[in-house]
Amino acid sequence: MAQTDEQSLMHEQLLDRDCTTLSRHVLQQVVKTISSNGSLLSPEAQDISAIMNRLGLAGKLIARRLSRAGLMENALGMTGGVNVQGESVKKMDVFANEVFISVFKQSGLVCRLASEEMDKPYYIPENCPIGRYTLLYDPIDGSSNVDINLNVGSIFSIRQQQGDDLDGEANDLLQDGSKQLAAGYILYGPSTVFVYSVGNGVHSFVLDPSLGEFILAEENITIPEHGPVYSVNEGNFWQWDDSIRDYIRYVHRHEGYTARYSGALVGDFHRILLQGGVFLYPGTVKKPEGKLRLLYETAPLAFLINQAGGRASTGNQDLMKVVPEKLHQRTPLVIGSTEDVQLVESFIQDRNRRTSEGPVAAR
């Protein structure tokens, strides 16, 4: 027994010595990206690494607040206000947004912050002479889950500022997803998970509270070409276009599919990334543009899924090719395993092609 305990301790110490932290890993990955495609210059390698470290700090602060939210005053519930999207704002939304602002005020790297909680970008004038980057983020995705202790997440994207942005409108951000330098998310659940890509694979880290560090958990994540999970809010069934309803009827009639939907995009996406399948947030007949924001949510996740070998689509277009017309533009989302996304697209294409021919034959 004593020998087993000693072996266990030695194994644990070995893991501690060999563990790779987020900061070390990001710098290595950015250098690899530079050498492979020349898209980043050497100073930018250090910049992106430093920005990612600040994101890790924001994640730690938000995770700490979430772990104690039920014991603190004014941590849960609504503020009574609405954001620029016309959605009710929760107190945790406000806190998380302020965390990102506070963390990056001190970075010296980020000139602008753009969030779905703010009408216009937040400028940090003292950073702008040297900080040529913009951070786009959703501070708390799935905030309706906070009050009932279910998982939530933060989504982020890093873009390089182009031009001087003299009018303060950030029009240089209105470009497709390929202009992202890096993207990722932080999942707050039983453990705090940090997932990111700088264009050289997708990598995940788990926060070790005893060390206060994000430790590498899985490198070069690859999504299966097909998975059993479909994740969608079927409560919206009668608001969807016929093509999406046709797809749902199809999976109901065929073995091998299982429905999983938590109401938190990051949590549902994380499951799809690891297990395969498809996540859908389609538009509705009244709101064909859908609910999710392109720059803060769907484009960053599309960047990740492409790096993991999957696909992201609006249903009619590769999501990475969508050029926004405004900062808070929304898009439908179909994302996940290549085969599963193609299947959903096939129903949409069939319906589009046969609309004038009458009812579509059941599959």
N, C-alpha and C positions, 0 to 999 in steps of 0.2 A: 504493500500500500504506500509506504514511504517512498519507494522507488518510483511509483506511478506519479505521486505528487511532485517529486523532484523533476521527473521528465516533463510533466505538464508545465512547471515553472520555467524550465529551460526553453520549452517550445514558445511560451508566451514572451520570454525575453528575446528570443530569436526574431519573433514577429515584430517586436518593438524596434529592434535594430534595423530590420530590413524595410520597415514601412516607408512609403513614399507620401509626402505631404502634398497638398494642393499647390502651394507656391512653387515647390521644386518641379512638380510635374508640368505645370502650365509653362514655365520657362523652357523646359525641354521640348514640349510640343510646339511652341511658337518657333523655336529655332529650327525644328524639323520642317515646319511649314515654309519658313523662309528658304531653306536650302532646296526644297522640292519644287516650289513654284515661283519664288521670288516676289510674292505678293506683299510681303512685309519687309521693311528695312530693319537693320539691326536696332536702332533706337526704339522702334515700335515694339520689338520683342519685349524689352524691359517695360515699356508702357502698358502693353496688354497684360503682362504678368502682374504688374502692380494694380491695375484696375480689377483683375480677377481676385486678387487678395482682398481688396476693399469689398468686393461682392461677398466674399466669404465672411468678412466681419459683419456685414449687414445681416447675412443669414443667421449668424450666431446670436446677434442681438434680438432678432425677430423670434427665433426659436426659444430663447430664454423667456421672452414675454409671453409667448403662447403657452409654455409649460406652466406658467403661473397665473394665466388669465382668469381662471375660475376663482382665484383667491384674492384678486385685486379689484379695487373700485374703479369704475369707469373704463374697464378693459373690454367688456362684452357689450353687445347690443348695438343699436343704431345711434347715429349722431343727430338724426332728425333732418339732415340736409340731403342733397342729391349732387352727384358729380356731373361732369360735362356730358356724360352719356345719358343723363336723366335717370340714373339708377340710385336707389337709396344707398347711403354711405354708412358703413359700419365703423365703429371706433377703432377696430384693428386695422382697417384700410388706412385711416388717417395716421395712426402710429407708424405703420410700416412705410408709408410714403415719406414721413418725416425722417425715418431712420436712413433711407437711401440718400436723402438730401444732406443730412448731417454727415454721413460717412464720406460723401464725395466732395463736400465743401473743403475737406482737409486733404484731398488727394493731389491737388495741383495738376491733374491730368484731364479731368472732364470739364468741358466748358458748358455743356447743356445737359439737362436731365429732362426727359419727356416721359410722362406717365399718363395712364388713362384716368387718373384722379385729378389731373390738372388740365385746364383749358388750353394753355399755351406752355411751351417749354420753360423750364426754370433755368435761368442763366446764373453762372457763378463768375462774375466779372474778373475777380482776382486770378482765376484759372485760365481765362480765355487767351491771354497772350501766348501761353505755351501749351495749354490743354486743347488739343485739336480733336477731341473725341466727344461723341454724344452717347449717353446711355439711355436706351429706351426700355421701359420695364412695366410690368404689372406687379405692384407691390404685394398684394395678397389676392391670388386667384382662388375662387371658390370660398369667398369669405362668409357665405351663408352657412358653411360647415363649422365655423369657429365656435359658435354658441353651443353646438351639440358635440364638440370634441371629436370631430372627424378631420381627416387630413386636408391640408391646404398647401399652397405653394406660391413661389415667386418666380416670374419669368423675366429674362433679361436678354438684351441684344446690344452689341457694341458696334457703332458705326463711326467712320471718320468724318469730321466736319470738312465740308468743301466750300471754299469761298469765305467771305467775311461775315455773311449773314447780317448785313447792315440794317435790314428792316425787322429783324427779330422774328420772322415767320418760319424759319427753319425749312424753307422750301427744298433745300438740298437733301432732306431726308425722304423726299418723295421719289424714291428709286426702288428698284426690285430687290428681292431678297439676297441676290448674289453680292450686294454691296455690304453685307454684314461681315465684320472682321471676326466676330465670335458671337456665340449665343449659348444659352443654357437655362437651367432652372434649379431652384432649391425646393425640395419636397420636405414638408414638416409632418412627421408622422411618428410611429414608434421609434424611429431614429431620424435624424436630419440628414438628408442625402443631397449632395451637390453634383449636378451633371452638367458637363460643358463640352464644347467643341470649338477649336480655333481653325477648323477646316482640315483637320488631320485625324479623323476618327472621333468617336464619342466615348467619354470616360466618366466614371462615377466614383464618388467619394462619400464616406460616411463620417459624420462628426463624432470624434471620440471626446466625450465631455471631460474625462480625466486629464487629457492632454490639451484640450482646447484647440485641437487641430482637425481638419478634414483629412482623412487617410484614404489612400487609393483602395477602392473595393473591386472595381472591374475596369479593365482597359480594352479599348477597341470593341465596344459593344456592337454586335451585329443582330439586327432584327430578323427573325425567320421569314422566309418568302411567303408563308401562309400561316395563319394562326386561328385558333378556335374562337377567340373573343370578338364580339362586336359590342361597341360601347356607344350608346345613344339614348337620349331621353325620349322614350316611346310615348310619354304623355303628350308630346307634340304631334303625334301620328296624323291627326286629321287636319293639321295646319301645313303639312308638307306637300310638295309637288307629288304627283302620281308616281314618278320614277322612284323616289325614295320609299314610298309605301310599297311599291312592287318589290324592291330589294328586301324590305323587312318581311314581307310575306314569304319571300324565297327562303330566308334563313329560318323562318318558323317551320317550313315544310321539309327541311333537310337536316339530317343528323350531323353532329360534329360541331355545332355552334352553341356558344353559351353567352348570355347577356351579362355584362358587368358595367355598371354606371354609378359613380359616386357623387356627381355634381361638382367635382373639382377637376378642372382640365388637367392640371399637372399630375394628379394621382392617376387618373384614367390613362393619360399618355404614357406614364412611367410603366404601367402594367403592359400596355401594347408594345412598348419598346423592348421589354424583356421577354415577353411571352408570344408576341405576334398577334395579328388580328387587325382590326380597324376601328378607329374612333370617328364618329360623324357628328358634326353640328351643322346641319343643312339650314339653308334659308327657309322661310315659310312663304306661302302665297302672298301674304300682306307685306312681308319683309324679306324679299329675296336675297338681300345682302347678308342676312344672318345676324348673329349677335357678337361674334368674336372680332377683336380688333387686329388688323393686319400687322401693324408695326410692333405692337406690344406682345401679341400672343401667337398668331398663326405663322408669321414669317420666321420668328425664332425657332419654333418647333419644326417648321419645314426644313430649316437649315440643319437641325439635329438629325431628323429622320433621313435626310439625303445622305448624311455622313455615315449613318448606320446601315445603309443599303435598302431603305424603304422609300416610300413616296408620299408626297403631299399634294393635294389637288383641291380646287374649288368645286370639283365635279365636272367642270367644263374646261379648266385651264390648269396647267402646272402652277402651283401656288408660288413657287420661287420666281416666276416670271411676271407676277402681278405688280403693276406700278400704281401706287396709291395716288389719288387725286387730292387727298387731304390727310391731315395728321391722324385723325381718329377714324379713318375708314375701316369699315367692317368687311368681312368676307365669310362665305360658307367654308366649311372645312371637312375634308375627307383625308385621313392621314393614317399611315400604318404600313403593314406588309404590302409588298408590291402587288401580289396576286389579289389580295382583298380590296385594295384601292381600285385596281383595274376592274374588278367585278362590279363595284358600285358605279364606276364610270360607265360600264357597259349598259346598265339599266338606264342611266341618264341619256346616253347616246341613242339607245333604242327608242326611248320615249320621244326624244327630239326628232328623230328621223321618221317616226310613224304617227306623229300627232295628227296629221291630215288623213290618215288611213283608218281612223276609228279606233276602237278598243284594242289595246295591246294583248296579244295572246299570252296566257299564263305560262310560266316556265315550268 
